[in-house]
Amino acid sequence: MDPAINFSLARNRMVEAQIARRGVRDPRVLAAMRMVPRELFIAPIFKELAYEDGALPIAEGQSISQPYIVAAMLEAAGLETDSKVLEIGAGSGYVTALLGRVADRVFAVERHATLTEAARERLRALGYDNVELRTADGSDGWPEAAPFDAIIVSAGGPQVPQTLKDQLEIGGRLVMPVGLADEQRLLRVVRLGLNDFKLRDLGAVRFVKLVGAGGWKEPRH
């Protein structure tokens, strides 16, 4: 059997068994998870694990997140076809690609230049024209492109940076892991007014650190 067909079947099985069966219902999120080839966003040695429900290591000591958690975050963000979305922690570009399938415009920030360039090349090769990436401190967001209908933060911080909250549209949703360096709670923040935010705890998660002015300090080498 063609390896591409094997991956396609594996994607569908993953979506049904690991995502839809566990409660994710948004049809556009599920469709995106079925369409985006996760195996192209990881190292070749991990391709056989592409559709297992677990995080996998990528370059620069980072990781590609567990598929179920990714889907749950996208659903919690309440994305629409005309949404403008900010992603913090683009990593390999996998979540960026999913967002590009669900939303209208995606702005993605990654602090490691090597990851930014690799993600940009993958997304270009896959034909994405509604995604912009740049290398910067993710906790600063992307002020000149704000406000955003949704913000997805794929890294855990000690608190939600005020700069990111300020870049939310009124009615916008931010989804981010918040807590200790090695264990967080996944929070959904809805901006109700200029200085009025509603928080909901979505459960325990574990992400790499959000490093930057609004997160954890840069590690010493």
N, C-alpha and C positions, 0 to 999 in steps of 0.2 A: 504493500500500500504506500502511496505517496506520503512522505513525511509531512507535507503541508496539510494533507487530509487528516492525518493523525492529530496534528495540533488543532485543527478546526473542531474535530470531534471532542478533543480534550477540553477546549474552551467551552463548548456547549455543556459538557458534563459538569465542569466547574461551576458554571452559572446556575444550573439546576440544583446540584447537590449542595454546594457550599454557600450560595448567595441567595437565590430565590427561596429555597427551602428554609433558610434561616431568617426570613422576614423582609428582605429588600423587595419592594414592589414597584418602584418607579420603572415603567417600561422603557424609557429612554436610557436610563442607567444600565438596565439589563441588556439592552440592545448594544450599547457601547462596549460592555464587557465581552459580549460575544464577537464583536468585530475587531477589536484591537489586539494584535498579535503580541502577547506579553513576552513570548520567546525571543522577540527581536530587541527587547530592552534589557536583556541580561547577558552575562558571559556565556559562551558556548558550553562550558562545562556544567552549567546549571540548567540547560534547556530542558532536560528530561523532568525537571522539577517545576517547570514554568506554570503548571496548572494545579500544583498542590496548594493548599490554603495556608501558605506561610510566607514570611518575609524572606528575602534572599539578599546576600551581600552584593554591592556594586563597588566601583572604584572610590577612592578617597575616604574609605572607612564608613561609607554611607550604605543605605539599603533600599530595596524596592519593597514597598509595604505589602502586607497580607491582602489578597484580593477582597475578602469579605469586608475588612475594615475600610478599604478604599471605596467599595460600593456603598457602604453605610454612610461614609462621609459625604459622598456625592449626593446621595438621597437627602441627607439632612440639610444640605445647602439649598435645596429647593430650586434647582436650576430650571430655567426656561429656555426655549429656543432662541430668544433674543437677549439672553443674559450676557453681561460683561463680567468676566471672572478674573480674579487675581489668585495665582497659585504661588505659595511660598515653599521653597524646597523642591525644585523641579527634579533633581536627581537624574535618573536615566531618561526621563521624559515620558514615562508610562502614564502617569496620572494626567499629565499635560495632554497627551493624545486622547485619553478618555474625555477630558473636558472639552477638547476640540470637537468631539463628536456630539456632545450634548448642548453646548453653549454657542453663542454667536461669536464672541471674541474672548481670547484668553491671553493674559499677560502673566508670564512665569518668571520667577526670580530664583537663581541658584547662586550660592556663594563660591562654589568651586568652578573656576573657568574651564577646566578640562571636562567637567560634567556638562556644563552649558553647551560647549561646542559639540560634544558627542550627541547630546539630546537634539540640538538644532539640526544636525546632519540626519539623524534618524527621522525626525518629523518632516524634514524636507523630502527625504526619499519616499516617505509614505504619502506625500502630496498635501500636507496640511498648509493652508494659506491663511488661516484665521488665528494663528498663534505667534506671539512674540516672546522671545527669551532674552534675558540679560543677566550678567554676573554682578551681584551687589549684595549688600546686607539685607536679607529678607525681612528682618524686623522693621525696616524702614518702608516697606511696601513699594509702591510705584506711584508716587504722589501726582505726577503730571498726567497719569491716565485715570486717576480717581474722578468720581466715585465709582465703586463697584457694586454690582447686585449681589455678588457672593465672593467670599475669600476662603480658600482652602489652605490650611497650614499643615504641611506634611513633616513637621518637626515639633518636638515638645519643648515648651518654655515654662519658666516659673510663674508667668502670668500672661494674659493677653496684652500685647503691646498697644498702648494708647494710639500710636501712629496708625496701626491697622484698623482699630475701631473707628478712628476719624475718617478713614478712607472708604467706609461703608456708606452706601446710599441709605436714605431713610427707608426702612422696610427690608434692608439687606441682611444677609445671613453670613456669619463667620463660623467656621468649624475648625477647632484646634485642640491638640492635646496640651493639657496644662497640669503641672505638678512637679514632682521630683525629677532629677536627671535620668533616673532609670525606670520610672513608673509614673504614669499620668492618668488623668480623667479626660475623656473626650468631651469637650464643651461645645454647645451650639449657642451662639450669641446673635440675637436679633436686635437691630437698631430700631427702636420705636420712635425716637425723637433725637434732637440735637445732642442731649446728654442723658438719654434714657435708653438703657440696654436691658434686655431680658435674657437670662442665662438658663440653659437646661443641661443637665449632666446626662451624657449618653453611655457612660460606663467606663470601665478600666481599660487602658491601652498601654502600649510601650513603643515609643518612637525614639529615633535619634534626636540629639539635642538641637534646639534652635539656637545657633550661635550668632551673637551680634549685639548691638547696642540695646535692643529691647528684649534680649534673651540671656543666654549664658555667655560667660566670657570666653574669648578665643583660647583654646587649650595651648599650653606651652609645649614646645618641642625641644 
